[in-house]
Amino acid sequence: MFKGKTILFGAPSSFGFSAVIKEELLNLGFNIVDFSMIHHEFKYKNIFDRAYNCYRKVVHNDYQYKHHLKAEARHEHLMNYLKQIGQAEYALFIRPDYFPKDFIKAVSKKANSLIAYQWDGLNRFPNVKEYIQYFDSFFVFDAEDLVHENVKPITNFYFENMQNGESNKGAYFLGSYEPERLKQIISLKDCLEDMEYENDFFIQSNSQSAIKKIKKHGLHHIDSDVNYEENIKNTLNSSLLIDIHNPVHHGLSFRIFESIGYNKKIITTNKEVTKYDFYQENNIFVLEEENYGDIKNFIETPYQPIAPSIKQKYCFTNWIKYVLNTEGHVPLNLPSVN
């Protein structure tokens, strides 16, 4: 279906996530022009820029001027690269606000269809709202964001080509440090340890005060991003996934869809999951303050297999067919938020 078609692609390169998406696109037959990994080595154009940057820092306590120069250099590099590219069938940008507006507008002249996906809530990064106007289709994963004009619903997805390993009996959590989530994480870890259930909770932070809190409660501290492929390896080797969602949005995390694709049980704090067609109480436990005592029974209850048609609906292949509006896709609509 996609063999020989060209897609211009851009996404955050952190965690190695864009590289995995690129690999999946290649497997589907696309020719890919990847803007995700374009990083221009910054050098001052002249001694005056260097001197002015020092002046801004020393006199005005302004450390943003160099960032401004770096952004200008990256913009110039992106535009020069784009000029070398011919016409493409598609362009897909995940987190389009990572890229300059002028660059996005220039890409629109190179692609027959320009598509964006915002995998964070619009209100979390409000500047992205200014980008909606430039795209033929702009997708969001939080039903609350559908109040904005010219946006379309979509869910996250899982990669179907990952090799499932032999599961141990452990629980697995990976997330960044957020004070409002720490209490729930600690309570859940304590509950699992009272059950003598093996668990690994990894929390990323560079804050010294946060690191002290993390280590105090027996959580694993990491000071750098975990590569997505390593994260998936840990996921596949676990029997129970943990999803402590960010309350700033209602959309379902990738962790939920990984549990579907890789046949894993999951404990989540996101109540919205009960509205989806894949929800099974034997597989998905919605954690609330009063139901910690039910976790043991949930873990001991056998996993209930999900219908192949539903699993296929949430895989990356159907996701890309849906965003590109190609034949054979199953729509990925969102339930309303109460």
Secondary structure, DSSP 8 states (H G I E B T S, - for coil): --TT-EEEEE---GGGHHHHHHHHHHHTT-EEEE-TT-------SSHHHHHHHHHHHHHH----HHHHHHHHHHHHHHHHHHHT---EEEEEEESGGGS-HHHHHHHHTTEEEEEEEE-S-TTTSGGGGGGGGG-SEEEES-GGGGGSTT-EE----B-TT-------S-EEEEEE--HHHHHHHHHHHHHHHHTT--EEEEEE---HHHHHHHHHTT-EEESS---HHHHHHHHHT-SEEEE---TT--S--HHHHHHHHTT-EEEES-GGGGGSTT--TTTEEE--TT-GGGHHHHHHS------HHHHHHTBHHHHHHHHTT-TT----------
